[in-house]
Amino acid sequence: MPYIIDGHNLIPKVGLRLNSIDDEMDLISILQEFCRLEHRQVEVFFDGAPQAQTRKLGAVTAHFVRLGTTADHAIRNRLKRLGKSARNWTVISSDREVQTEARAVRAEVMSSDSFAGMLKQARNSAPKPNNDRKISPQEVDEWLKIFERRKPK
């Protein structure tokens, strides 16, 4: 199930600071990792942008909402545009009005706190890379032969 996320609502819940210059991109990085691990699609909305823009960053679509309007308003509009398919989405926000709007179109609703816990759990359960692998002397010789053949004369 894809997610619609109120970005500035989630930022402090994942341990980031709203007054950080890179808070939005830091959250997007966390969401990209989540999407990679869980094979999910995410749309995240941030308000307060000097100009409206949408950027596709892997499985994360970031909507930067123009100053003068809110991410809450943009999320409500997105739910309306989804129509009946909104029931296939989960809205992540702790804002009661956004939650009410999401429930009205039968979208799933999850608080930012709960979703932050889900992000942490996904990160902790991800397989850790095995950097302890030793290369045998035969493998080293094999690689040396390969690179020796590719060496320009």
N, C-alpha and C positions, 0 to 999 in steps of 0.2 A: 504494500500500500504506500503510495507517495505521500509526502508531507508538505504542508504549507506552514511556514514558521515565521513568527513575529521575532525578527532578529534581535532588536534591542531589548526585548523582553527576555530573551534567552542568554544573552552575553554574560550578565553577572552570575547566572546560575551555573555556568561552566567554568567559573573562576577567572574570567576576563574582566577588565575594567572598562566601563563605558567611556571614560575620558581618555583612554589610550588612542593614539593616532591611528593604530592599525587594528582596532577592535573588530571591525567588520570583516577584514581579510583573515584575521586570526580565527574567527568563528567559521568562516567559509572553509578554511583548511581543516578544521575539526569535522565539519559536515562532509567534506570530500572523503575523508578517511572513513567516516561512518558509512557513506554510500558505497565505498569500495568493499568494506567488510560485510555489509548487510545486503548489498545489491538493491539499493533503494534509490528513489528519485526525490529530490528536495527542491522546493522553491522557498527562498528566504527573502523577506521584505525588510528593508531598512528605511526609516524616514530621515528627513533633514538633509537630503542631498541638494547641492546647488542646482542641479538639473536632473530631470528624470532620465534614467537609463536602465537597461536590462543587460546583464552579462551572463553568458552561458559558460560555466567553469566546470567542465566534466559533467557529472551527474547533478551538479548544483546550479540552479538558475537563481541569480541574485538580482532582485528588483530594488533599485535605489530610487526611492520616492522623493519627488521634488519638495523642497521646503515650502511650507504653506498647506500641505496636506499631511496625512498620517499613514503609517504602515497599516494601521487598523482599517482605515477606509479602503486602502488598496487591497487588503485581504478580503474584505467584504465584496468588493467589485470582482475579484478573482473568483470567489465562490459563486457569484451570480452568473459569471460567464461560463463556469463549468456546468451550470444547470443540474440536471439529474445525475451527471457523473460525479458531482461533488461528494456523493455518498461513498465514493471509492477513495477518498482522501482523508488524511488525519490532519487536523489543525492544531498546531502547537502554540499556545498562548495562555497566559494567566489572566488576561484581560477578560472580565466577565461578559462585556458586550460582544467581543469577538467570539467567545465560546457560545453565547446565545445564538448569534447569527449562524455559526457553524452547525449547531444542533438543529436549527430551523431548516437547513438544507440537507439534514441527515448525514453530515460529515462526522467522522469520529473526532473527539476532542481529547487533548492531553495537556496537562499543565506543563509549563516550562521546567519546573522542578522535576517532575516525573521523567520528562524527556532527557534532561541533563543526566539523570541517573541511568537511563538507557544508553546514552552516549558513553558514559564511563564504563558500564558493563561490557559494551561491545568492544571498547578499546582494551579492557583487561582480559577479555576472553580471546583476543586475536592471537593466532599462532606467532610465537616469537621466532625471529630468524636464528638459525643455527650457524653461528660464526666459529664454532669449534672444529669444523671439518679440517682435517689435515690433508695436504696434497702429497701424494707419494712421489719419490724420486722419478718413477717411470712417467707419471703425469707431467712433471716439470720438463722432462726430456721431450715428451710428446708436444707440449706447447712451444718449447724452444724450436723444435723442428718446423712447426706450423708458421711461427713468426719469422724464422730464418728464410723460409721460402717466399714470404711476402716482402722481404726487405728489398728496397730499391738498390740497384747496382750502380 
